[in-house]
Amino acid sequence: YVLGRIAVDQRHDLVRASAWFLTAYRETPSGPLAEESLARAMELEASRGATGPAASLAAEYTAHFPLGPHVARARALGGGAPK
């Protein structure tokens, strides 16, 4: 997670940042930063115009965090209909 923050905040490398956030999520999917890591990766993919990956991550976000703070954004990116 920290490496993702460095990549985006200091290096402005959206691709690498997204990869680091996904790594953080995949390595600890139930950890304290899992939800935020997945949301950041989703947002970075969307912000760089990668609609396919953003939609895929959005679907994963809504499946794993249906009550998460980023669920409305995830649904807007193609992550499923409201329940």
C-alpha positions in Angstrom: 0.0 0.0 0.0 2.7 2.4 0.9 4.6 1.7 -2.3 1.4 2.5 -4.2 1.1 5.8 -2.4 4.7 6.7 -3.3 4.2 5.7 -6.9 1.2 8.0 -7.3 2.0 10.8 -5.0 5.7 11.3 -5.7 6.3 9.7 -9.0 2.9 10.2 -10.7 3.2 6.7 -12.1 -0.4 5.6 -12.3 0.3 2.2 -13.8 2.9 1.2 -11.1 0.7 2.7 -8.3 -2.3 0.6 -9.4 -0.1 -2.5 -9.5 1.1 -1.9 -6.0 -2.4 -1.3 -4.7 -3.5 -4.5 -6.3 -0.6 -6.3 -4.8 -1.5 -5.0 -1.4 -5.1 -6.1 -1.8 -4.3 -9.6 -3.2 -1.7 -10.3 -0.5 -4.1 -9.4 2.3 -7.7 -9.4 1.0 -9.2 -9.2 4.5 -6.5 -6.9 5.9 -7.1 -3.4 7.2 -6.1 -1.7 4.0 -7.8 -4.2 1.6 -10.8 -2.1 0.8 -8.9 1.1 0.3 -6.2 -0.6 -1.8 -8.8 -2.1 -4.2 -10.7 1.2 -4.4 -7.5 3.1 -5.2 -6.5 0.7 -7.9 -10.0 0.9 -9.4 -9.9 4.7 -9.4 -6.4 4.8 -10.9 -7.4 2.5 -13.8 -10.5 4.7 -14.4 -8.5 7.9 -14.3 -6.0 6.7 -16.9 -8.8 5.6 -19.2 -8.5 1.9 -18.7 -12.2 1.2 -18.7 -12.0 -2.6 -19.0 -9.7 -3.0 -16.0 -11.6 -0.3 -14.0 -14.9 -2.1 -14.6 -13.4 -5.5 -13.6 -12.0 -4.0 -10.4 -15.3 -2.2 -9.8 -17.1 -5.6 -10.0 -14.6 -7.1 -7.6 -15.1 -4.1 -5.2 -18.9 -4.4 -5.1 -18.7 -8.2 -4.7 -16.2 -8.0 -1.7 -17.3 -4.6 -0.2 -21.0 -4.2 -1.0 -21.4 -1.6 1.8 -18.0 0.1 1.3 -17.6 3.8 1.0 -16.6 3.6 -2.7 -19.5 1.3 -3.8 -21.4 4.1 -5.6 -18.3 4.9 -7.7 -17.7 1.2 -8.3 -21.2 0.8 -9.6 -20.8 3.9 -11.8 -17.7 2.2 -13.3 -19.7 -0.9 -14.2 -19.4 -2.8 -11.0 -23.0 -4.0 -10.8 -26.5 -2.6 -10.1 -27.6 -1.4 -6.7 -29.0 -4.0 -4.4 
